[in-house]
């Protein structure tokens, strides 16, 4: 198996395990077993578990933001694109394997002790906020709306992760609609 294939198999397994069970409860041997990549190869690719977590978050970020942008882009009206963010969140919250925000979860487990993880989490949240800011600008709305919209989305993620269900996204969407006037 070449390095690229082994890396992808390891990341696929890590994502399933880390997101499903939490980072700290998963060992490198768990990733080895799930990925069918030898422990030696796994450590060649990721010399420390922290590097595997970093790569998992980085890859998940690209996928998550891509799925969001693809869904939002289907709306023609710029204001509706902002509300479509909350519609997309509602769909994500309703997925059978939804366990909250991977970045918030990882930060809660490792953010205080891993600068690599904290950096990935901050980069993801900054990119998401910047994306919302671009949607606000495209709609010709005041930049000051970006922060409250970001907080609504983040609050919905935390609430849905803790309580389950899709209602937090619908509630945040309604609050966003009121903010947009």
C-alpha positions as CSV (number, residue, x, y, z in Angstrom):
1,X,0.0,0.0,0.0
2,X,1.5,3.4,-1.0
3,X,1.8,6.2,1.5
4,X,-1.1,8.3,0.1
5,X,-3.5,5.3,0.3
6,X,-2.3,4.5,3.8
7,X,-2.7,8.1,4.9
8,X,-6.3,8.3,3.6
9,X,-7.2,5.0,5.2
10,X,-5.8,6.2,8.5
11,X,-7.6,9.5,8.3
12,X,-10.9,7.8,7.4
13,X,-10.6,5.6,10.4
14,X,-9.4,8.4,12.7
15,X,-12.4,10.6,11.6
16,X,-14.9,7.8,12.3
17,X,-13.3,7.0,15.7
18,X,-12.4,10.5,16.9
19,X,-15.8,12.0,15.9
20,X,-17.8,9.0,17.2
21,X,-16.0,8.3,20.5
22,X,-13.8,11.3,21.2
23,X,-10.1,11.9,20.7
24,X,-8.9,10.8,24.1
25,X,-10.8,7.5,24.2
26,X,-9.2,6.4,20.9
27,X,-5.7,5.0,20.8
28,X,-3.3,4.6,17.9
29,X,-3.9,0.9,18.0
30,X,-7.7,1.5,17.5
31,X,-6.8,3.6,14.4
32,X,-4.5,0.8,13.2
33,X,-7.1,-1.9,13.6
34,X,-9.9,0.2,11.9
35,X,-7.7,1.4,9.1
36,X,-5.8,-1.8,8.4
37,X,-2.6,0.2,8.3
38,X,0.3,-1.3,10.3
39,X,1.3,0.5,13.5
40,X,4.7,1.1,12.0
41,X,3.3,2.8,8.9
42,X,0.8,4.7,11.0
43,X,3.6,6.2,13.1
44,X,5.7,6.9,9.9
45,X,2.8,8.9,8.6
46,X,1.9,10.5,12.0
47,X,4.7,10.4,14.5
48,X,2.4,11.5,17.3
49,X,-1.3,11.1,17.8
50,X,-1.5,14.9,18.0
51,X,-0.4,15.1,14.4
52,X,-3.1,12.6,13.4
53,X,-5.7,14.7,15.2
54,X,-4.4,17.8,13.5
55,X,-4.7,16.2,10.1
56,X,-8.1,14.8,10.8
57,X,-9.4,18.3,11.8
58,X,-7.8,19.9,8.8
59,X,-9.3,17.4,6.3
60,X,-12.7,17.6,8.0
61,X,-12.6,21.4,7.7
62,X,-12.2,21.3,4.0
63,X,-15.0,18.9,3.6
64,X,-17.4,20.6,6.1
65,X,-16.9,24.1,4.6
66,X,-17.2,22.7,1.1
67,X,-20.5,21.0,1.8
68,X,-21.8,24.2,3.5
69,X,-20.8,26.4,0.6
70,X,-22.2,24.1,-2.0
71,X,-25.6,24.0,-0.2
72,X,-25.7,27.8,0.4
73,X,-24.7,28.6,-3.2
74,X,-28.0,27.0,-4.5
75,X,-29.8,30.2,-3.2
76,X,-29.9,33.1,-5.6
77,X,-30.9,35.8,-3.2
78,X,-28.0,37.0,-1.1
79,X,-30.1,37.3,2.1
80,X,-31.5,33.8,1.6
81,X,-27.9,32.6,1.4
82,X,-27.4,33.7,5.0
83,X,-30.5,31.9,6.1
84,X,-29.4,28.8,4.1
85,X,-26.5,28.4,6.4
86,X,-29.0,27.6,9.2
87,X,-30.9,25.3,6.9
88,X,-27.7,23.4,6.2
89,X,-27.0,23.2,9.9
90,X,-30.4,21.8,10.5
91,X,-29.7,19.0,7.9
92,X,-26.3,18.3,9.5
93,X,-27.8,18.2,13.0
94,X,-30.3,15.6,11.7
95,X,-27.7,13.2,10.3
96,X,-27.7,9.9,12.2
97,X,-24.0,10.1,13.3
98,X,-24.2,13.8,14.4
99,X,-22.2,14.3,17.6
100,X,-21.8,18.0,17.7
101,X,-19.1,20.2,16.3
102,X,-15.8,18.2,15.8
103,X,-13.7,21.3,16.5
104,X,-15.6,22.3,19.7
105,X,-15.3,18.7,20.8
106,X,-11.6,18.5,20.1
107,X,-11.0,21.8,21.7
108,X,-12.8,20.6,24.8
109,X,-10.6,17.5,25.0
110,X,-7.2,18.9,23.9
111,X,-7.3,22.6,23.3
112,X,-5.7,23.5,26.6
113,X,-2.8,21.1,26.1
114,X,-2.3,21.0,22.4
115,X,-1.3,24.1,20.4
116,X,-1.7,22.1,17.2
117,X,-5.3,21.3,18.0
118,X,-6.1,24.8,19.3
119,X,-4.6,26.2,16.0
120,X,-6.8,24.0,13.8
121,X,-9.9,24.8,15.8
122,X,-9.2,28.5,15.7
123,X,-8.5,28.4,12.0
124,X,-11.8,26.5,11.3
125,X,-13.8,29.0,13.4
126,X,-12.1,32.0,11.8
127,X,-12.8,30.6,8.3
128,X,-16.5,30.0,9.1
129,X,-16.8,33.5,10.6
130,X,-15.1,34.9,7.5
131,X,-17.5,33.0,5.3
132,X,-20.5,34.4,7.1
133,X,-18.9,37.9,6.8
134,X,-18.6,37.4,3.0
135,X,-22.3,36.4,2.9
136,X,-23.2,39.5,4.9
137,X,-21.2,41.7,2.5
138,X,-22.7,40.1,-0.6
139,X,-26.1,40.9,0.8
140,X,-25.1,44.6,1.3
141,X,-25.7,44.4,5.0
142,X,-23.7,46.0,7.8
143,X,-20.5,44.1,8.7
144,X,-21.6,44.3,12.4
145,X,-24.2,41.5,11.7
146,X,-21.4,39.0,11.1
147,X,-20.6,38.5,14.8
148,X,-24.2,37.9,16.0
149,X,-24.9,35.5,13.1
150,X,-21.7,33.6,13.9
151,X,-22.7,33.3,17.6
152,X,-26.2,32.1,16.6
153,X,-24.7,29.4,14.4
154,X,-22.1,28.4,17.0
155,X,-24.7,28.4,19.8
156,X,-26.9,26.1,17.7
157,X,-24.0,23.7,17.2
158,X,-23.3,23.5,20.9
159,X,-26.9,23.1,21.8
160,X,-27.6,20.5,19.2
161,X,-24.5,18.6,20.2
162,X,-25.5,18.5,23.8
163,X,-29.3,18.1,23.5
164,X,-29.6,16.5,20.1
165,X,-32.3,17.3,17.5
166,X,-32.5,19.9,14.8
167,X,-34.6,22.5,16.7
168,X,-31.5,24.7,17.6
169,X,-30.9,25.3,13.9
170,X,-34.5,26.3,13.3
171,X,-34.5,28.6,16.3
172,X,-31.2,30.2,15.3
173,X,-32.5,30.6,11.7
174,X,-35.5,32.5,13.0
175,X,-33.3,34.7,15.2
176,X,-31.1,35.4,12.1
177,X,-34.2,36.2,10.0
178,X,-35.2,38.8,12.6
179,X,-31.6,40.2,12.7
180,X,-31.7,40.6,8.9
181,X,-35.0,42.5,9.2
